[in-house]
Amino acid sequence: MEKKPPRPEHEIDIEADRLERLFDVNEVADRCKVSPKSLHRWAREGRIPAVKFGRLWRFRKSAIDEWINRRMAS
């Protein structure tokens, strides 16, 4: 039986029946071409969909994709 490699730490199961990729601040900042500092501010202000775990902000892939698509359409 083939052994699967361990999952990266940045992937978190948010529901037992549905797995969704969560991005960290640096990944979304790179993708949006903004600074992590700006992204932190946007998350605090509710300008971008984000979830806070303790002191860390995380971003659902589907929510970020939708947010980017809406901004591109406007």
PQR file with spaces between the fields and no chain letter, atoms N, CA, C, O and H, PARSE charges and radii, in Angstrom:
ATOM       1  N    MET     1       0.836   -1.164    0.000 -0.4000 1.5000
ATOM       2  CA   MET     1       0.000    0.000    0.000 -0.0000 2.0000
ATOM       3  C    MET     1       0.895    1.246    0.000  0.5500 1.7000
ATOM       4  O    MET     1       1.858    1.339    0.760 -0.5500 1.4000
ATOM       5  N    GLU     2       0.549    2.196   -0.872 -0.4000 1.5000
ATOM       6  CA   GLU     2       1.350    3.409   -1.000 -0.0000 2.0000
ATOM       7  C    GLU     2       1.014    4.384    0.133  0.5500 1.7000
ATOM       8  O    GLU     2      -0.151    4.654    0.423 -0.5500 1.4000
ATOM       9  H    GLU     2      -0.234    2.120   -1.490  0.4000 1.0000
ATOM      10  N    LYS     3       2.057    4.892    0.751 -0.4000 1.5000
ATOM      11  CA   LYS     3       1.871    5.826    1.856 -0.0000 2.0000
ATOM      12  C    LYS     3       1.767    7.250    1.304  0.5500 1.7000
ATOM      13  O    LYS     3       2.594    7.675    0.497 -0.5500 1.4000
ATOM      14  H    LYS     3       3.004    4.673    0.515  0.4000 1.0000
ATOM      15  N    LYS     4       0.724    7.993    1.758 -0.4000 1.5000
ATOM      16  CA   LYS     4       0.525    9.368    1.312 -0.0000 2.0000
ATOM      17  C    LYS     4       1.470   10.287    2.067  0.5500 1.7000
ATOM      18  O    LYS     4       1.731   10.077    3.252 -0.5500 1.4000
ATOM      19  H    LYS     4       0.053    7.648    2.414  0.4000 1.0000
ATOM      20  N    PRO     5       1.985   11.309    1.385 -0.5600 1.5000
ATOM      21  CA   PRO     5       2.849   12.271    2.084  0.2800 2.0000
ATOM      22  C    PRO     5       2.015   13.089    3.079  0.5500 1.7000
ATOM      23  O    PRO     5       0.808   13.244    2.894 -0.5500 1.4000
ATOM      24  N    PRO     6       2.647   13.602    4.117 -0.5600 1.5000
ATOM      25  CA   PRO     6       1.887   14.404    5.086  0.2800 2.0000
ATOM      26  C    PRO     6       1.341   15.670    4.432  0.5500 1.7000
ATOM      27  O    PRO     6       1.933   16.212    3.499 -0.5500 1.4000
ATOM      28  N    ARG     7       0.205   16.124    4.940 -0.4000 1.5000
ATOM      29  CA   ARG     7      -0.409   17.341    4.410 -0.0000 2.0000
ATOM      30  C    ARG     7       0.341   18.563    4.914  0.5500 1.7000
ATOM      31  O    ARG     7       0.824   18.572    6.047 -0.5500 1.4000
ATOM      32  H    ARG     7      -0.276   15.684    5.698  0.4000 1.0000
ATOM      33  N    PRO     8       0.443   19.593    4.081 -0.5600 1.5000
ATOM      34  CA   PRO     8       1.087   20.830    4.539  0.2800 2.0000
ATOM      35  C    PRO     8       0.323   21.437    5.713  0.5500 1.7000
ATOM      36  O    PRO     8      -0.892   21.272    5.826 -0.5500 1.4000
ATOM      37  N    GLU     9       1.045   22.142    6.586 -0.4000 1.5000
ATOM      38  CA   GLU     9       0.435   22.725    7.773 -0.0000 2.0000
ATOM      39  C    GLU     9      -0.636   23.749    7.440  0.5500 1.7000
ATOM      40  O    GLU     9      -1.574   23.923    8.218 -0.5500 1.4000
ATOM      41  H    GLU     9       2.031   22.276    6.495  0.4000 1.0000
ATOM      42  N    HIS    10      -0.521   24.438    6.294 -0.4000 1.5000
ATOM      43  CA   HIS    10      -1.462   25.507    5.981 -0.0000 2.0000
ATOM      44  C    HIS    10      -2.795   25.001    5.451  0.5500 1.7000
ATOM      45  O    HIS    10      -3.695   25.806    5.212 -0.5500 1.4000
ATOM      46  H    HIS    10       0.242   24.297    5.662  0.4000 1.0000
ATOM      47  N    GLU    11      -2.955   23.694    5.258 -0.4000 1.5000
ATOM      48  CA   GLU    11      -4.234   23.150    4.850 -0.0000 2.0000
ATOM      49  C    GLU    11      -4.975   22.672    6.088  0.5500 1.7000
ATOM      50  O    GLU    11      -4.464   21.852    6.851 -0.5500 1.4000
ATOM      51  H    GLU    11      -2.224   23.039    5.452  0.4000 1.0000
ATOM      52  N    ILE    12      -6.166   23.182    6.279 -0.4000 1.5000
ATOM      53  CA   ILE    12      -6.955   22.867    7.458 -0.0000 2.0000
ATOM      54  C    ILE    12      -8.325   22.375    7.006  0.5500 1.7000
ATOM      55  O    ILE    12      -8.925   22.957    6.102 -0.5500 1.4000
ATOM      56  H    ILE    12      -6.581   23.848    5.660  0.4000 1.0000
ATOM      57  N    ASP    13      -8.824   21.309    7.628 -0.4000 1.5000
ATOM      58  CA   ASP    13     -10.169   20.819    7.342 -0.0000 2.0000
ATOM      59  C    ASP    13     -11.161   21.726    8.054  0.5500 1.7000
ATOM      60  O    ASP    13     -11.138   21.830    9.280 -0.5500 1.4000
ATOM      61  H    ASP    13      -8.337   20.836    8.362  0.4000 1.0000
ATOM      62  N    ILE    14     -12.040   22.387    7.288 -0.4000 1.5000
ATOM      63  CA   ILE    14     -13.015   23.248    7.936 -0.0000 2.0000
ATOM      64  C    ILE    14     -14.346   22.542    8.145  0.5500 1.7000
ATOM      65  O    ILE    14     -15.156   22.983    8.961 -0.5500 1.4000
ATOM      66  H    ILE    14     -12.060   22.302    6.292  0.4000 1.0000
ATOM      67  N    GLU    15     -14.584   21.461    7.428 -0.4000 1.5000
ATOM      68  CA   GLU    15     -15.768   20.643    7.619 -0.0000 2.0000
ATOM      69  C    GLU    15     -15.379   19.201    7.324  0.5500 1.7000
ATOM      70  O    GLU    15     -14.530   18.940    6.472 -0.5500 1.4000
ATOM      71  H    GLU    15     -13.927   21.102    6.766  0.4000 1.0000
ATOM      72  N    ALA    16     -16.004   18.268    8.033 -0.4000 1.5000
ATOM      73  CA   ALA    16     -15.652   16.865    7.843 -0.0000 2.0000
ATOM      74  C    ALA    16     -15.998   16.385    6.435  0.5500 1.7000
ATOM      75  O    ALA    16     -15.257   15.589    5.858 -0.5500 1.4000
ATOM      76  H    ALA    16     -16.694   18.480    8.725  0.4000 1.0000
ATOM      77  N    ASP    17     -17.118   16.860    5.873 -0.4000 1.5000
ATOM      78  CA   ASP    17     -17.543   16.376    4.558 -0.0000 2.0000
ATOM      79  C    ASP    17     -17.050   17.243    3.402  0.5500 1.7000
ATOM      80  O    ASP    17     -17.250   16.885    2.241 -0.5500 1.4000
ATOM      81  H    ASP    17     -17.719   17.506    6.341  0.4000 1.0000
ATOM      82  N    ARG    18     -16.416   18.366    3.694 -0.4000 1.5000
ATOM      83  CA   ARG    18     -15.947   19.256    2.632 -0.0000 2.0000
ATOM      84  C    ARG    18     -14.632   19.890    3.054  0.5500 1.7000
ATOM      85  O    ARG    18     -14.554   20.563    4.082 -0.5500 1.4000
ATOM      86  H    ARG    18     -16.253   18.656    4.637  0.4000 1.0000
ATOM      87  N    LEU    19     -13.613   19.671    2.258 -0.4000 1.5000
ATOM      88  CA   LEU    19     -12.312   20.255    2.544 -0.0000 2.0000
ATOM      89  C    LEU    19     -12.132   21.482    1.672  0.5500 1.7000
ATOM      90  O    LEU    19     -12.391   21.449    0.469 -0.5500 1.4000
ATOM      91  H    LEU    19     -13.676   19.124    1.423  0.4000 1.0000
ATOM      92  N    GLU    20     -11.693   22.546    2.282 -0.4000 1.5000
ATOM      93  CA   GLU    20     -11.446   23.754    1.516 -0.0000 2.0000
ATOM      94  C    GLU    20     -10.099   24.331    1.915  0.5500 1.7000
ATOM      95  O    GLU    20      -9.744   24.377    3.093 -0.5500 1.4000
ATOM      96  H    GLU    20     -11.482   22.572    3.259  0.4000 1.0000
ATOM      97  N    ARG    21      -9.374   24.760    0.929 -0.4000 1.5000
ATOM      98  CA   ARG    21      -8.048   25.328    1.125 -0.0000 2.0000
ATOM      99  C    ARG    21      -8.173   26.668    1.823  0.5500 1.7000
ATOM     100  O    ARG    21      -8.989   27.502    1.432 -0.5500 1.4000
ATOM     101  H    ARG    21      -9.663   24.723   -0.028  0.4000 1.0000
ATOM     102  N    LEU    22      -7.373   26.879    2.847 -0.4000 1.5000
ATOM     103  CA   LEU    22      -7.291   28.172    3.515 -0.0000 2.0000
ATOM     104  C    LEU    22      -5.933   28.785    3.218  0.5500 1.7000
ATOM     105  O    LEU    22      -4.898   28.140    3.385 -0.5500 1.4000
ATOM     106  H    LEU    22      -6.710   26.201    3.165  0.4000 1.0000
ATOM     107  N    PHE    23      -5.947   30.039    2.776 -0.4000 1.5000
ATOM     108  CA   PHE    23      -4.712   30.762    2.493 -0.0000 2.0000
ATOM     109  C    PHE    23      -4.290   31.561    3.715  0.5500 1.7000
ATOM     110  O    PHE    23      -5.133   31.970    4.514 -0.5500 1.4000
ATOM     111  H    PHE    23      -6.788   30.563    2.641  0.4000 1.0000
ATOM     112  N    ASP    24      -2.996   31.784    3.863 -0.4000 1.5000
ATOM     113  CA   ASP    24      -2.528   32.691    4.902 -0.0000 2.0000
ATOM     114  C    ASP    24      -2.365   34.082    4.289  0.5500 1.7000
ATOM     115  O    ASP    24      -2.555   34.266    3.086 -0.5500 1.4000
ATOM     116  H    ASP    24      -2.312   31.452    3.214  0.4000 1.0000
ATOM     117  N    VAL    25      -2.015   35.049    5.121 -0.4000 1.5000
ATOM     118  CA   VAL    25      -1.918   36.441    4.685 -0.0000 2.0000
ATOM     119  C    VAL    25      -0.912   36.612    3.548  0.5500 1.7000
ATOM     120  O    VAL    25      -1.190   37.320    2.580 -0.5500 1.4000
ATOM     121  H    VAL    25      -1.860   34.900    6.098  0.4000 1.0000
ATOM     122  N    ASN    26       0.236   35.981    3.652 -0.4000 1.5000
ATOM     123  CA   ASN    26       1.256   36.152    2.614 -0.0000 2.0000
ATOM     124  C    ASN    26       0.811   35.601    1.266  0.5500 1.7000
ATOM     125  O    ASN    26       1.100   36.197    0.228 -0.5500 1.4000
ATOM     126  H    ASN    26       0.462   35.406    4.438  0.4000 1.0000
ATOM     127  N    GLU    27       0.112   34.471    1.270 -0.4000 1.5000
ATOM     128  CA   GLU    27      -0.354   33.892    0.012 -0.0000 2.0000
ATOM     129  C    GLU    27      -1.369   34.803   -0.678  0.5500 1.7000
ATOM     130  O    GLU    27      -1.302   35.006   -1.890 -0.5500 1.4000
ATOM     131  H    GLU    27      -0.122   33.987    2.113  0.4000 1.0000
ATOM     132  N    VAL    28      -2.307   35.350    0.094 -0.4000 1.5000
ATOM     133  CA   VAL    28      -3.318   36.229   -0.500 -0.0000 2.0000
ATOM     134  C    VAL    28      -2.686   37.553   -0.920  0.5500 1.7000
ATOM     135  O    VAL    28      -3.036   38.100   -1.965 -0.5500 1.4000
ATOM     136  H    VAL    28      -2.362   35.185    1.078  0.4000 1.0000
ATOM     137  N    ALA    29      -1.767   38.067   -0.123 -0.4000 1.5000
ATOM     138  CA   ALA    29      -1.088   39.311   -0.478 -0.0000 2.0000
ATOM     139  C    ALA    29      -0.341   39.152   -1.802  0.5500 1.7000
ATOM     140  O    ALA    29      -0.402   40.039   -2.654 -0.5500 1.4000
ATOM     141  H    ALA    29      -1.483   37.622    0.727  0.4000 1.0000
ATOM     142  N    ASP    30       0.354   38.046   -1.984 -0.4000 1.5000
ATOM     143  CA   ASP    30       1.047   37.785   -3.253 -0.0000 2.0000
ATOM     144  C    ASP    30       0.062   37.703   -4.405  0.5500 1.7000
ATOM     145  O    ASP    30       0.290   38.263   -5.478 -0.5500 1.4000
ATOM     146  H    ASP    30       0.403   37.325   -1.292  0.4000 1.0000
ATOM     147  N    ARG    31      -1.028   37.003   -4.171 -0.4000 1.5000
ATOM     148  CA   ARG    31      -2.024   36.809   -5.220 -0.0000 2.0000
ATOM     149  C    ARG    31      -2.699   38.121   -5.617  0.5500 1.7000
ATOM     150  O    ARG    31      -2.993   38.340   -6.792 -0.5500 1.4000
ATOM     151  H    ARG    31      -1.213   36.549   -3.300  0.4000 1.0000
ATOM     152  N    CYS    32      -2.943   38.996   -4.635 -0.4000 1.5000
ATOM     153  CA   CYS    32      -3.628   40.266   -4.887 -0.0000 2.0000
ATOM     154  C    CYS    32      -2.661   41.407   -5.188  0.5500 1.7000
ATOM     155  O    CYS    32      -3.083   42.525   -5.483 -0.5500 1.4000
ATOM     156  H    CYS    32      -2.704   38.818   -3.680  0.4000 1.0000
ATOM     157  N    LYS    33      -1.374   41.123   -5.112 -0.4000 1.5000
ATOM     158  CA   LYS    33      -0.339   42.133   -5.368 -0.0000 2.0000
ATOM     159  C    LYS    33      -0.471   43.338   -4.430  0.5500 1.7000
ATOM     160  O    LYS    33      -0.396   44.490   -4.858 -0.5500 1.4000
ATOM     161  H    LYS    33      -1.030   40.215   -4.871  0.4000 1.0000
ATOM     162  N    VAL    34      -0.670   43.040   -3.140 -0.4000 1.5000
ATOM     163  CA   VAL    34      -0.707   44.068   -2.096 -0.0000 2.0000
ATOM     164  C    VAL    34       0.206   43.624   -0.962  0.5500 1.7000
ATOM     165  O    VAL    34       0.647   42.475   -0.920 -0.5500 1.4000
ATOM     166  H    VAL    34      -0.731   42.104   -2.793  0.4000 1.0000
ATOM     167  N    SER    35       0.480   44.532   -0.056 -0.4000 1.5000
ATOM     168  CA   SER    35       1.334   44.172    1.077 -0.0000 2.0000
ATOM     169  C    SER    35       0.532   43.403    2.122  0.5500 1.7000
ATOM     170  O    SER    35      -0.677   43.603    2.245 -0.5500 1.4000
ATOM     171  H    SER    35       0.121   45.465   -0.090  0.4000 1.0000
ATOM     172  N    PRO    36       1.196   42.521    2.877 -0.5600 1.5000
ATOM     173  CA   PRO    36       0.504   41.833    3.974  0.2800 2.0000
ATOM     174  C    PRO    36      -0.107   42.817    4.971  0.5500 1.7000
ATOM     175  O    PRO    36      -1.161   42.543    5.546 -0.5500 1.4000
ATOM     176  N    LYS    37       0.548   43.956    5.177 -0.4000 1.5000
ATOM     177  CA   LYS    37       0.031   44.974    6.100 -0.0000 2.0000
ATOM     178  C    LYS    37      -1.326   45.496    5.614  0.5500 1.7000
ATOM     179  O    LYS    37      -2.254   45.652    6.408 -0.5500 1.4000
ATOM     180  H    LYS    37       1.404   44.179    4.710  0.4000 1.0000
ATOM     181  N    SER    38      -1.437   45.761    4.323 -0.4000 1.5000
ATOM     182  CA   SER    38      -2.716   46.212    3.756 -0.0000 2.0000
ATOM     183  C    SER    38      -3.781   45.139    3.921  0.5500 1.7000
ATOM     184  O    SER    38      -4.925   45.437    4.264 -0.5500 1.4000
ATOM     185  H    SER    38      -0.683   45.634    3.678  0.4000 1.0000
ATOM     186  N    LEU    39      -3.405   43.901    3.677 -0.4000 1.5000
ATOM     187  CA   LEU    39      -4.350   42.800    3.798 -0.0000 2.0000
ATOM     188  C    LEU    39      -4.839   42.640    5.238  0.5500 1.7000
ATOM     189  O    LEU    39      -6.022   42.383    5.460 -0.5500 1.4000
ATOM     190  H    LEU    39      -2.476   43.659    3.398  0.4000 1.0000
ATOM     191  N    HIS    40      -3.949   42.788    6.216 -0.4000 1.5000
ATOM     192  CA   HIS    40      -4.359   42.755    7.625 -0.0000 2.0000
ATOM     193  C    HIS    40      -5.399   43.847    7.897  0.5500 1.7000
ATOM     194  O    HIS    40      -6.412   43.603    8.552 -0.5500 1.4000
ATOM     195  H    HIS    40      -2.987   42.997    6.036  0.4000 1.0000
ATOM     196  N    ARG    41      -5.135   45.044    7.391 -0.4000 1.5000
ATOM     197  CA   ARG    41      -6.057   46.159    7.609 -0.0000 2.0000
ATOM     198  C    ARG    41      -7.408   45.872    6.954  0.5500 1.7000
ATOM     199  O    ARG    41      -8.452   46.088    7.569 -0.5500 1.4000
ATOM     200  H    ARG    41      -4.312   45.243    6.859  0.4000 1.0000
ATOM     201  N    TRP    42      -7.395   45.388    5.713 -0.4000 1.5000
ATOM     202  CA   TRP    42      -8.641   45.071    5.023 -0.0000 2.0000
ATOM     203  C    TRP    42      -9.435   44.014    5.782  0.5500 1.7000
ATOM     204  O    TRP    42     -10.657   44.119    5.889 -0.5500 1.4000
ATOM     205  H    TRP    42      -6.546   45.213    5.214  0.4000 1.0000
ATOM     206  N    ALA    43      -8.751   42.990    6.314 -0.4000 1.5000
ATOM     207  CA   ALA    43      -9.431   41.932    7.066 -0.0000 2.0000
ATOM     208  C    ALA    43     -10.067   42.512    8.331  0.5500 1.7000
ATOM     209  O    ALA    43     -11.220   42.210    8.640 -0.5500 1.4000
ATOM     210  H    ALA    43      -7.759   42.905    6.227  0.4000 1.0000
ATOM     211  N    ARG    44      -9.322   43.343    9.062 -0.4000 1.5000
ATOM     212  CA   ARG    44      -9.869   43.973   10.282 -0.0000 2.0000
ATOM     213  C    ARG    44     -11.088   44.829    9.967  0.5500 1.7000
ATOM     214  O    ARG    44     -12.052   44.850   10.732 -0.5500 1.4000
ATOM     215  H    ARG    44      -8.385   43.588    8.811  0.4000 1.0000
ATOM     216  N    GLU    45     -11.045   45.529    8.844 -0.4000 1.5000
ATOM     217  CA   GLU    45     -12.124   46.436    8.446 -0.0000 2.0000
ATOM     218  C    GLU    45     -13.287   45.700    7.781  0.5500 1.7000
ATOM     219  O    GLU    45     -14.330   46.304    7.530 -0.5500 1.4000
ATOM     220  H    GLU    45     -10.262   45.512    8.223  0.4000 1.0000
ATOM     221  N    GLY    46     -13.129   44.416    7.494 -0.4000 1.5000
ATOM     222  CA   GLY    46     -14.181   43.647    6.843 -0.0000 2.0000
ATOM     223  C    GLY    46     -14.271   43.894    5.343  0.5500 1.7000
ATOM     224  O    GLY    46     -15.287   43.577    4.724 -0.5500 1.4000
ATOM     225  H    GLY    46     -12.282   43.925    7.698  0.4000 1.0000
ATOM     226  N    ARG    47     -13.223   44.453    4.755 -0.4000 1.5000
ATOM     227  CA   ARG    47     -13.219   44.736    3.320 -0.0000 2.0000
ATOM     228  C    ARG    47     -12.912   43.503    2.476  0.5500 1.7000
ATOM     229  O    ARG    47     -13.169   43.499    1.272 -0.5500 1.4000
ATOM     230  H    ARG    47     -12.398   44.710    5.258  0.4000 1.0000
ATOM     231  N    ILE    48     -12.368   42.463    3.090 -0.4000 1.5000
ATOM     232  CA   ILE    48     -12.053   41.217    2.402 -0.0000 2.0000
ATOM     233  C    ILE    48     -12.522   40.075    3.313  0.5500 1.7000
ATOM     234  O    ILE    48     -12.355   40.151    4.530 -0.5500 1.4000
ATOM     235  H    ILE    48     -12.159   42.466    4.068  0.4000 1.0000
ATOM     236  N    PRO    49     -13.107   39.018    2.733 -0.5600 1.5000
ATOM     237  CA   PRO    49     -13.596   37.921    3.578  0.2800 2.0000
ATOM     238  C    PRO    49     -12.438   37.181    4.237  0.5500 1.7000
ATOM     239  O    PRO    49     -11.526   36.704    3.562 -0.5500 1.4000
ATOM     240  N    ALA    50     -12.489   37.094    5.560 -0.4000 1.5000
ATOM     241  CA   ALA    50     -11.400   36.477    6.319 -0.0000 2.0000
ATOM     242  C    ALA    50     -11.943   35.857    7.592  0.5500 1.7000
ATOM     243  O    ALA    50     -13.016   36.217    8.076 -0.5500 1.4000
ATOM     244  H    ALA    50     -13.230   37.482    6.108  0.4000 1.0000
ATOM     245  N    VAL    51     -11.174   34.915    8.123 -0.4000 1.5000
ATOM     246  CA   VAL    51     -11.494   34.254    9.386 -0.0000 2.0000
ATOM     247  C    VAL    51     -10.275   34.394   10.276  0.5500 1.7000
ATOM     248  O    VAL    51      -9.146   34.181    9.833 -0.5500 1.4000
ATOM     249  H    VAL    51     -10.302   34.623    7.730  0.4000 1.0000
ATOM     250  N    LYS    52     -10.500   34.751   11.530 -0.4000 1.5000
ATOM     251  CA   LYS    52      -9.378   34.929   12.444 -0.0000 2.0000
ATOM     252  C    LYS    52      -9.309   33.743   13.402  0.5500 1.7000
ATOM     253  O    LYS    52     -10.295   33.398   14.053 -0.5500 1.4000
ATOM     254  H    LYS    52     -11.417   34.924   11.890  0.4000 1.0000
ATOM     255  N    PHE    53      -8.135   33.127   13.480 -0.4000 1.5000
ATOM     256  CA   PHE    53      -7.852   32.042   14.411 -0.0000 2.0000
ATOM     257  C    PHE    53      -6.814   32.562   15.390  0.5500 1.7000
ATOM     258  O    PHE    53      -5.626   32.607   15.068 -0.5500 1.4000
ATOM     259  H    PHE    53      -7.334   33.407   12.951  0.4000 1.0000
ATOM     260  N    GLY    54      -7.246   32.952   16.575 -0.4000 1.5000
ATOM     261  CA   GLY    54      -6.309   33.550   17.520 -0.0000 2.0000
ATOM     262  C    GLY    54      -5.805   34.856   16.952  0.5500 1.7000
ATOM     263  O    GLY    54      -6.586   35.782   16.731 -0.5500 1.4000
ATOM     264  H    GLY    54      -8.211   32.915   16.836  0.4000 1.0000
ATOM     265  N    ARG    55      -4.505   34.943   16.711 -0.4000 1.5000
ATOM     266  CA   ARG    55      -3.904   36.149   16.133 -0.0000 2.0000
ATOM     267  C    ARG    55      -3.711   36.046   14.623  0.5500 1.7000
ATOM     268  O    ARG    55      -3.256   37.002   13.995 -0.5500 1.4000
ATOM     269  H    ARG    55      -3.871   34.191   16.890  0.4000 1.0000
ATOM     270  N    LEU    56      -4.049   34.906   14.035 -0.4000 1.5000
ATOM     271  CA   LEU    56      -3.770   34.663   12.618 -0.0000 2.0000
ATOM     272  C    LEU    56      -5.020   34.810   11.758  0.5500 1.7000
ATOM     273  O    LEU    56      -6.084   34.293   12.097 -0.5500 1.4000
ATOM     274  H    LEU    56      -4.419   34.129   14.545  0.4000 1.0000
ATOM     275  N    TRP    57      -4.882   35.510   10.659 -0.4000 1.5000
ATOM     276  CA   TRP    57      -5.955   35.621    9.677 -0.0000 2.0000
ATOM     277  C    TRP    57      -5.801   34.513    8.647  0.5500 1.7000
ATOM     278  O    TRP    57      -4.692   34.213    8.207 -0.5500 1.4000
ATOM     279  H    TRP    57      -4.018   35.931   10.383  0.4000 1.0000
ATOM     280  N    ARG    58      -6.921   33.908    8.266 -0.4000 1.5000
ATOM     281  CA   ARG    58      -6.957   32.900    7.205 -0.0000 2.0000
ATOM     282  C    ARG    58      -8.063   33.267    6.237  0.5500 1.7000
ATOM     283  O    ARG    58      -9.040   33.921    6.602 -0.5500 1.4000
ATOM     284  H    ARG    58      -7.822   34.152    8.624  0.4000 1.0000
ATOM     285  N    PHE    59      -7.894   32.837    5.003 -0.4000 1.5000
ATOM     286  CA   PHE    59      -8.785   33.227    3.917 -0.0000 2.0000
ATOM     287  C    PHE    59      -9.213   31.977    3.153  0.5500 1.7000
ATOM     288  O    PHE    59      -8.366   31.225    2.670 -0.5500 1.4000
ATOM     289  H    PHE    59      -7.101   32.305    4.707  0.4000 1.0000
ATOM     290  N    ARG    60     -10.529   31.749    3.041 -0.4000 1.5000
ATOM     291  CA   ARG    60     -11.026   30.608    2.277 -0.0000 2.0000
ATOM     292  C    ARG    60     -10.782   30.849    0.803  0.5500 1.7000
ATOM     293  O    ARG    60     -11.046   31.934    0.286 -0.5500 1.4000
ATOM     294  H    ARG    60     -11.217   32.360    3.434  0.4000 1.0000
ATOM     295  N    LYS    61     -10.276   29.829    0.132 -0.4000 1.5000
ATOM     296  CA   LYS    61      -9.974   29.943   -1.296 -0.0000 2.0000
ATOM     297  C    LYS    61     -11.205   30.370   -2.080  0.5500 1.7000
ATOM     298  O    LYS    61     -11.122   31.273   -2.912 -0.5500 1.4000
ATOM     299  H    LYS    61     -10.062   28.948    0.552  0.4000 1.0000
ATOM     300  N    SER    62     -12.343   29.739   -1.829 -0.4000 1.5000
ATOM     301  CA   SER    62     -13.559   30.062   -2.584 -0.0000 2.0000
ATOM     302  C    SER    62     -13.997   31.505   -2.348  0.5500 1.7000
ATOM     303  O    SER    62     -14.439   32.177   -3.279 -0.5500 1.4000
ATOM     304  H    SER    62     -12.411   29.005   -1.153  0.4000 1.0000
ATOM     305  N    ALA    63     -13.878   31.985   -1.110 -0.4000 1.5000
ATOM     306  CA   ALA    63     -14.275   33.364   -0.805 -0.0000 2.0000
ATOM     307  C    ALA    63     -13.340   34.364   -1.469  0.5500 1.7000
ATOM     308  O    ALA    63     -13.789   35.395   -1.969 -0.5500 1.4000
ATOM     309  H    ALA    63     -13.518   31.439   -0.353  0.4000 1.0000
ATOM     310  N    ILE    64     -12.049   34.069   -1.478 -0.4000 1.5000
ATOM     311  CA   ILE    64     -11.082   34.971   -2.117 -0.0000 2.0000
ATOM     312  C    ILE    64     -11.280   34.974   -3.635  0.5500 1.7000
ATOM     313  O    ILE    64     -11.240   36.030   -4.266 -0.5500 1.4000
ATOM     314  H    ILE    64     -11.685   33.231   -1.072  0.4000 1.0000
ATOM     315  N    ASP    65     -11.493   33.791   -4.218 -0.4000 1.5000
ATOM     316  CA   ASP    65     -11.749   33.727   -5.664 -0.0000 2.0000
ATOM     317  C    ASP    65     -12.975   34.545   -6.037  0.5500 1.7000
ATOM     318  O    ASP    65     -12.956   35.282   -7.023 -0.5500 1.4000
ATOM     319  H    ASP    65     -11.525   32.933   -3.705  0.4000 1.0000
ATOM     320  N    GLU    66     -14.043   34.417   -5.253 -0.4000 1.5000
ATOM     321  CA   GLU    66     -15.273   35.173   -5.505 -0.0000 2.0000
ATOM     322  C    GLU    66     -15.038   36.674   -5.329  0.5500 1.7000
ATOM     323  O    GLU    66     -15.510   37.476   -6.134 -0.5500 1.4000
ATOM     324  H    GLU    66     -14.058   33.818   -4.452  0.4000 1.0000
ATOM     325  N    TRP    67     -14.315   37.049   -4.286 -0.4000 1.5000
ATOM     326  CA   TRP    67     -14.018   38.456   -4.015 -0.0000 2.0000
ATOM     327  C    TRP    67     -13.218   39.069   -5.171  0.5500 1.7000
ATOM     328  O    TRP    67     -13.509   40.180   -5.614 -0.5500 1.4000
ATOM     329  H    TRP    67     -13.931   36.397   -3.632  0.4000 1.0000
ATOM     330  N    ILE    68     -12.220   38.341   -5.649 -0.4000 1.5000
ATOM     331  CA   ILE    68     -11.403   38.819   -6.779 -0.0000 2.0000
ATOM     332  C    ILE    68     -12.267   38.959   -8.029  0.5500 1.7000
ATOM     333  O    ILE    68     -12.173   39.962   -8.736 -0.5500 1.4000
ATOM     334  H    ILE    68     -11.984   37.439   -5.289  0.4000 1.0000
ATOM     335  N    ASN    69     -13.102   37.969   -8.307 -0.4000 1.5000
ATOM     336  CA   ASN    69     -13.969   38.016   -9.499 -0.0000 2.0000
ATOM     337  C    ASN    69     -14.936   39.194   -9.441  0.5500 1.7000
ATOM     338  O    ASN    69     -15.161   39.857  -10.454 -0.5500 1.4000
ATOM     339  H    ASN    69     -13.178   37.154   -7.733  0.4000 1.0000
ATOM     340  N    ARG    70     -15.514   39.463   -8.261 -0.4000 1.5000
ATOM     341  CA   ARG    70     -16.424   40.608   -8.120 -0.0000 2.0000
ATOM     342  C    ARG    70     -15.698   41.920   -8.372  0.5500 1.7000
ATOM     343  O    ARG    70     -16.232   42.815   -9.027 -0.5500 1.4000
ATOM     344  H    ARG    70     -15.331   38.925   -7.439  0.4000 1.0000
ATOM     345  N    ARG    71     -14.483   42.032   -7.855 -0.4000 1.5000
ATOM     346  CA   ARG    71     -13.712   43.271   -8.033 -0.0000 2.0000
ATOM     347  C    ARG    71     -13.319   43.462   -9.491  0.5500 1.7000
ATOM     348  O    ARG    71     -13.280   44.589   -9.985 -0.5500 1.4000
ATOM     349  H    ARG    71     -14.049   41.305   -7.323  0.4000 1.0000
ATOM     350  N    MET    72     -13.027   42.361  -10.180 -0.4000 1.5000
ATOM     351  CA   MET    72     -12.657   42.458  -11.596 -0.0000 2.0000
ATOM     352  C    MET    72     -13.860   42.832  -12.450  0.5500 1.7000
ATOM     353  O    MET    72     -13.710   43.517  -13.462 -0.5500 1.4000
ATOM     354  H    MET    72     -13.058   41.446   -9.778  0.4000 1.0000
ATOM     355  N    ALA    73     -15.056   42.390  -12.055 -0.4000 1.5000
ATOM     356  CA   ALA    73     -16.270   42.663  -12.818 -0.0000 2.0000
ATOM     357  C    ALA    73     -16.744   44.095  -12.661  0.5500 1.7000
ATOM     358  O    ALA    73     -17.446   44.615  -13.528 -0.5500 1.4000
ATOM     359  H    ALA    73     -15.178   41.834  -11.233  0.4000 1.0000
ATOM     360  N    SER    74     -16.369   44.740  -11.563 -0.4000 1.5000
ATOM     361  CA   SER    74     -16.851   46.114  -11.338 -0.0000 2.0000
ATOM     362  C    SER    74     -15.936   47.152  -11.929  0.5500 1.7000
ATOM     363  O    SER    74     -16.208   48.348  -11.821 -0.5500 1.4000
ATOM     364  H    SER    74     -15.799   44.317  -10.858  0.4000 1.0000
